[in-house]
Amino acid sequence: MVIGWAALTIDARDPLSLARWWAQTLGWEPADPAPAGVEVRPPDGRGPSLFFTRADGAKPAKNRLHLDLYAEDQAAAVNDLLARGATRAAVEQPDDADWVVLRDPEENEFCLLEPR
C-alpha cells in the first residue's frame, strides 16, 4: 500500500487572508476559496499543497508541526517577512542556530533556514 502526501492543513481565523500571505511568501498560487477552505499550490501543481480552513479563536500553544523554509538571502527574506506581518518567535533555539524562528500573521511558527 502506498500513501501519498496531499496537503498540510492549517487552521486560521481568516483562511483567505492567511492563504494569500503564504501564497506570496512561497510564490505559489491560491485556488478559488471553497466552503471548506482555501488551497495554496505550487505553480506547476506538483507536490503537496497548503490548505487553510476556518478555526475560531487564537492559537492555544506552540505548533507541534511547522514548516522549514530556506531563502537564498536569509537576512533579506526575514526582513521582507517581518515587513509583511510575520513576527519573531523565541522558542528556545540555540544562540548559534542557522535558522530563524518566525510566526505568520496568525502566529503559526515556521523556520527560515540559511541557504542550502
C-alpha positions as CSV (number, residue, x, y, z in Angstrom):
1,M,0.0,0.0,0.0
2,V,1.3,3.4,-0.9
3,I,0.3,6.5,1.0
4,G,1.0,9.9,-0.5
5,W,1.1,13.4,1.0
6,A,-1.6,15.6,-0.4
7,A,-1.6,18.8,1.8
8,L,-0.7,20.3,5.1
9,T,-3.9,21.8,6.7
10,I,-3.6,24.9,8.7
11,D,-6.3,26.3,11.0
12,A,-6.9,30.0,10.5
13,R,-9.3,32.7,11.8
14,D,-9.2,34.2,8.3
15,P,-8.3,31.4,5.8
16,L,-8.4,33.5,2.7
17,S,-6.1,36.2,4.1
18,L,-3.6,33.7,5.5
19,A,-3.7,31.7,2.3
20,R,-2.8,34.8,0.3
21,W,0.0,35.6,2.7
22,W,1.5,32.2,2.3
23,A,1.0,32.2,-1.4
24,Q,3.0,35.4,-1.7
25,T,5.7,34.0,0.7
26,L,6.2,30.9,-1.3
27,G,5.5,32.2,-4.8
28,W,2.6,29.8,-5.0
29,E,-1.0,30.2,-6.4
30,P,-4.1,30.4,-4.2
31,A,-7.0,28.4,-5.5
32,D,-10.6,29.9,-5.5
33,P,-12.0,29.7,-2.0
34,A,-14.3,26.8,-1.3
35,P,-16.7,26.3,1.6
36,A,-14.1,24.0,3.4
37,G,-11.2,26.5,3.0
38,V,-8.5,27.8,0.6
39,E,-5.8,25.8,-1.0
40,V,-2.4,27.2,-2.0
41,R,-0.4,25.1,-4.6
42,P,2.9,25.3,-6.3
43,P,2.5,27.0,-9.8
44,D,3.2,23.7,-11.5
45,G,0.6,21.9,-9.4
46,R,3.1,19.3,-8.3
47,G,3.7,18.3,-4.7
48,P,1.8,18.8,-1.6
49,S,-0.2,22.0,-1.0
50,L,-1.2,24.1,2.0
51,F,-4.9,24.1,2.9
52,F,-6.3,26.8,5.1
53,T,-9.5,26.1,7.0
54,R,-11.5,28.2,9.4
55,A,-11.0,27.8,13.1
56,D,-12.3,30.3,15.7
57,G,-10.2,31.6,18.5
58,A,-6.5,32.2,19.0
59,K,-3.9,29.5,18.6
60,P,-3.5,28.0,22.1
61,A,0.2,27.0,22.1
62,K,3.4,26.4,20.2
63,N,2.9,24.4,17.0
64,R,3.8,20.7,17.2
65,L,4.4,20.7,13.4
66,H,5.9,23.6,11.4
67,L,7.4,24.3,8.0
68,D,11.1,24.7,7.5
69,L,11.8,27.1,4.6
70,Y,15.0,28.4,3.1
71,A,15.9,31.5,1.1
72,E,19.0,32.5,-0.9
73,D,19.4,35.5,1.3
74,Q,18.1,34.6,4.8
75,A,18.5,38.1,6.3
76,A,16.7,39.8,3.4
77,A,13.9,37.2,3.5
78,V,13.5,37.7,7.3
79,N,13.2,41.5,6.8
80,D,10.6,41.0,4.0
81,L,8.6,38.6,6.1
82,L,8.6,40.9,9.1
83,A,7.5,43.8,6.9
84,R,4.6,41.7,5.6
85,G,3.3,40.8,9.1
86,A,5.5,37.9,10.4
87,T,6.9,38.2,13.9
88,R,10.0,36.7,15.6
89,A,9.4,33.8,17.9
90,A,11.6,32.9,20.8
91,V,11.2,29.1,21.2
92,E,14.5,28.3,23.0
93,Q,16.5,27.9,19.8
94,P,20.3,28.0,20.4
95,D,22.1,31.3,20.0
96,D,24.2,30.0,17.2
97,A,21.3,28.5,15.3
98,D,21.5,28.7,11.5
99,W,17.7,29.2,11.4
100,V,15.3,32.0,12.4
101,V,12.0,31.1,14.0
102,L,9.1,33.3,12.9
103,R,5.4,33.4,13.2
104,D,3.0,34.1,10.3
105,P,0.2,36.7,10.8
106,E,-1.9,34.2,12.7
107,E,1.0,33.2,15.0
108,N,1.9,29.8,13.3
109,E,5.6,29.2,13.8
110,F,7.9,28.4,10.9
111,C,11.7,28.3,10.5
112,L,13.7,30.1,7.9
113,L,16.9,28.2,7.3
114,E,20.2,29.5,5.9
115,P,20.6,28.7,2.2
116,R,21.3,25.1,1.2
